[in-house]
């Protein structure tokens, strides 16, 4: 299975892919992206990922020059060239090459650059996490809104590095008001007083696709769930915690700030839900997402 890259419609091995040095994504992080996971050749949750990409483009004043069908067909062509198996797909759109290394949008004279990365899917799903509450704050919504999935990720890069230095596998960041937001690349759910609580969108988090699925699915699995503000104290008294993302699904947390939860083992509720969610995921792909994708790329 090959790792491939599609740059503006041209498929090459990942190591051979190139963007210009004046590309604004390279120079300034002036870009947006989405990560989609496939089962075989079909991405899960593509409509939601596409809508979030469009919302991110609007948030950074980037006019997309390709429609959904064209992007989907480029993804499908790259997947076909990569071979059989489950894949990680990353779609990056930069503002393109500018006329000078200047942040002024007046210098953004080129067309958007579309990069599609296709790699073999690493076995991340459900891997347990050890979290550390760190001092670094999540970006403020009035500065660079975390709801925008942009290529400017230094806040997350440094947050994760600080957690690693503390012996954790991931960080938990707070906002300026002291409320819990999210991990470096995942949303967070905590079981507090018998309900699964996830931070509110207006506390400064990404509207995760998996998070939205879980908010809709958890009640059908007999769980109480709510979007509410969480404090560090709430997190410390939680019975169980898990992270959620496209690549992780439900990733149980076994430690918080070095303290074991459930004796350092996966919590019983998280374990049960992870298994049930994966079954729902497989059914949802076959019944809903796969037919939509096949119609979109013209293979129905």
C-alpha positions in Angstrom: 0.0 0.0 0.0 1.6 3.3 -1.1 1.5 6.7 0.6 0.5 9.1 -2.1 -0.1 12.8 -2.5 -2.4 14.6 -5.0 -1.3 18.2 -5.5 -3.7 20.1 -7.7 -4.8 16.9 -9.5 -1.4 15.3 -10.0 -0.7 12.1 -8.0 2.8 11.3 -6.9 4.5 9.4 -4.1 4.3 11.4 -0.9 8.1 11.9 -0.8 8.0 13.6 -4.3 5.1 16.0 -3.7 6.0 19.7 -3.7 4.4 23.1 -3.1 6.0 26.4 -4.0 8.1 28.2 -1.3 5.8 31.2 -1.7 2.7 29.1 -0.9 0.9 30.9 1.9 0.1 27.7 3.7 3.8 27.0 4.0 4.7 30.6 4.9 1.9 31.6 7.3 -0.3 28.5 8.0 -2.8 30.3 5.8 -4.8 27.1 5.0 -7.6 24.8 6.1 -7.8 21.1 6.2 -9.9 18.0 7.0 -9.0 14.4 7.9 -11.2 11.6 6.8 -10.9 7.9 7.6 -11.9 5.3 5.1 -13.1 1.7 5.4 -11.9 0.2 2.2 -12.4 2.9 -0.4 -15.2 4.8 1.2 -14.8 7.7 3.6 -16.9 7.8 6.8 -18.8 11.1 7.4 -17.7 12.8 4.2 -20.7 15.2 4.0 -20.0 16.5 7.5 -16.3 16.9 6.7 -17.0 18.7 3.5 -19.4 21.1 5.2 -16.8 21.9 7.9 -14.2 22.5 5.2 -16.5 25.0 3.6 -17.2 26.7 6.9 -13.4 26.9 7.7 -12.9 28.5 4.2 -15.5 31.1 4.9 -14.0 31.8 8.3 -10.6 32.6 6.8 -12.0 34.4 3.8 -10.8 31.8 1.4 -12.9 31.3 -1.8 -12.8 27.6 -2.8 -12.4 27.1 -6.5 -13.4 23.4 -6.6 -16.8 21.9 -5.9 -17.5 18.9 -3.7 -17.8 16.5 -6.7 -14.4 17.4 -8.1 -12.7 17.1 -4.7 -14.4 13.8 -4.1 -13.3 12.4 -7.4 -9.7 13.5 -6.7 -9.8 11.7 -3.4 -11.3 8.6 -5.1 -8.6 8.6 -7.8 -5.8 8.9 -5.2 -7.4 6.1 -3.1 -7.6 3.9 -6.2 -3.9 4.5 -6.9 -2.9 3.8 -3.3 -4.4 0.3 -3.4 -6.7 -1.7 -1.2 -7.1 -1.3 2.6 -8.2 1.3 5.1 -6.7 4.8 4.6 -6.0 8.1 6.3 -7.1 10.9 4.0 -6.0 14.5 4.6 -7.4 17.3 2.4 -5.5 20.6 2.7 -6.4 23.8 0.9 -4.0 26.7 1.0 -4.5 30.2 -0.2 -2.0 29.4 -2.9 1.3 31.0 -3.9 1.5 34.7 -3.3 3.4 37.5 -5.1 5.7 38.1 -2.1 6.3 36.7 1.4 3.9 39.2 2.9 0.8 38.5 5.0 -1.3 41.1 3.2 -4.2 39.4 1.4 -3.5 41.7 -1.5 -0.4 39.6 -2.1 -2.5 36.4 -2.3 -2.5 36.5 -6.1 -2.5 32.8 -6.9 -5.3 30.2 -7.0 -5.9 27.9 -4.0 -3.6 24.9 -3.8 -5.4 21.5 -3.1 -3.3 18.8 -1.5 -4.8 15.4 -0.8 -2.7 13.0 1.2 -3.5 9.3 1.3 -1.7 7.0 3.8 -2.2 3.6 5.3 -4.4 4.0 8.3 -2.3 3.5 11.5 -3.9 1.5 14.3 -4.9 4.4 16.5 -8.6 3.7 17.0 -9.4 3.3 20.7 -5.9 3.4 22.0 -6.0 4.5 25.7 -4.7 8.0 26.6 -3.0 9.5 29.6 -3.9 13.2 29.9 -2.2 16.1 31.6 -3.9 19.4 32.3 -1.4 22.0 31.1 -0.8 25.7 31.7 -1.0 26.7 28.0 -4.4 28.0 27.1 -6.5 27.2 24.1 -6.6 29.9 21.4 -9.3 32.4 22.2 -12.3 32.4 19.9 -11.8 36.2 19.3 -8.2 35.5 18.1 -8.0 32.3 16.1 -11.2 30.5 16.6 -10.6 26.8 17.4 -13.9 26.1 15.4 -11.9 26.9 12.3 -9.9 23.8 11.2 -6.9 25.8 9.9 -3.3 24.8 9.2 -2.1 27.2 12.0 -1.6 24.5 14.7 1.3 25.8 16.8 -1.0 26.1 19.9 -1.7 22.4 19.7 1.9 21.4 18.8 3.2 23.2 21.9 0.4 21.9 24.1 1.1 18.3 23.2 4.9 18.8 23.7 4.2 20.1 27.2 2.0 17.1 28.0 4.7 14.7 26.7 7.2 16.3 29.0 4.9 15.5 31.9 4.8 11.9 30.9 1.3 12.0 29.3 0.3 11.1 25.8 -2.0 14.1 25.3 -2.9 17.4 26.8 -6.1 19.0 28.1 -6.3 22.8 27.6 -8.5 25.4 29.3 -9.8 28.6 27.9 -9.1 32.0 29.4 -12.1 31.6 31.7 -10.7 28.4 33.2 -13.1 26.0 31.5 -12.0 22.7 29.9 -11.9 22.8 26.1 -10.3 19.8 24.4 -7.2 17.8 23.8 -4.6 18.5 21.2 -6.5 16.9 18.3 -9.5 15.4 20.0 -12.7 16.4 21.7 -13.3 15.2 25.3 -16.2 13.5 27.2 -16.3 13.1 31.0 -18.7 10.9 32.9 -19.8 13.1 35.8 -22.7 12.3 38.1 -23.9 9.6 35.7 -23.9 11.6 32.5 -21.4 12.1 29.7 -20.5 15.8 29.5 -18.6 17.4 26.7 -17.6 21.1 26.6 -19.8 23.5 24.8 -18.8 24.8 21.4 -18.8 28.4 22.7 -16.1 27.5 25.2 -13.7 27.4 22.2 -13.5 23.9 20.7 -13.6 22.3 17.3 -17.1 21.0 16.3 -15.8 17.4 15.9 -17.6 15.2 13.5 -17.3 12.2 15.8 -18.4 14.4 18.7 -21.6 15.2 16.8 -22.2 11.5 16.1 -21.7 10.7 19.7 -24.1 13.4 20.9 -26.8 11.8 18.7 -25.8 8.2 19.3 -25.2 8.0 23.0 -28.9 8.5 24.0 -29.7 5.5 21.8 -27.2 3.5 23.7 -29.0 4.3 27.0 -26.7 7.1 28.1 -27.3 10.5 29.4 -25.3 13.1 27.5 -25.0 16.9 27.6 -23.0 19.9 26.4 -22.0 21.8 29.4 -19.1 23.7 31.0 -16.5 21.6 32.7 -13.9 22.8 35.2 -10.7 21.1 36.1 -12.4 20.0 39.4 -15.2 18.3 37.4 -12.6 16.5 35.4 -10.7 15.3 38.4 -13.9 13.8 40.0 -15.1 12.2 36.8 -15.7 8.5 36.9 -14.5 8.0 33.4 -13.1 10.1 30.5 -12.7 9.4 26.9 -11.4 11.3 23.8 -13.2 11.3 20.5 -12.0 12.0 17.0 -12.1 10.7 13.4 -9.0 8.5 13.9 -9.6 7.6 17.5 -13.3 6.9 17.6 -13.7 6.5 21.4 -10.3 6.5 23.1 -10.6 5.8 26.9 -8.4 7.8 29.3 -6.6 5.8 31.9 -4.7 8.6 33.7 -5.2 12.2 34.5 -2.2 14.2 35.7 -0.5 10.9 36.6 -3.4 9.7 38.7 -4.9 6.4 37.5 -8.6 6.3 36.7 -10.2 2.9 37.3 -6.9 1.6 38.6 -5.3 2.6 35.3 -7.5 0.3 33.3 -10.1 1.2 30.7 -13.4 2.1 32.4 -16.3 -0.3 32.1 -18.6 2.2 30.5 -16.0 3.4 28.0 -15.2 -0.2 27.1 -18.8 -1.1 26.5 -19.5 2.1 24.5 -16.4 1.7 22.3 -17.5 -1.8 21.2 -21.1 -0.6 20.6 -20.0 2.5 18.7 -17.8 0.5 16.4 -20.7 -1.7 15.5 -22.9 1.4 14.9 -20.1 2.9 12.8 -19.9 -0.2 10.5 -23.7 -0.2 10.0 -23.8 3.5 9.4 -21.1 3.3 6.8 -22.8 0.6 4.8 -26.3 2.0 5.1 -25.7 5.7 4.7 -22.2 7.0 3.9 -21.1 4.4 1.3 -24.1 4.9 -1.0 -23.8 8.7 -0.8 -20.1 8.5 -1.7 -20.6 6.2 -4.6 -23.2 8.5 -6.1 -21.0 11.5 -5.6 -18.0 10.0 -7.4 -20.1 8.3 -10.0 -19.6 4.7 -9.1 -23.1 3.9 -7.9 
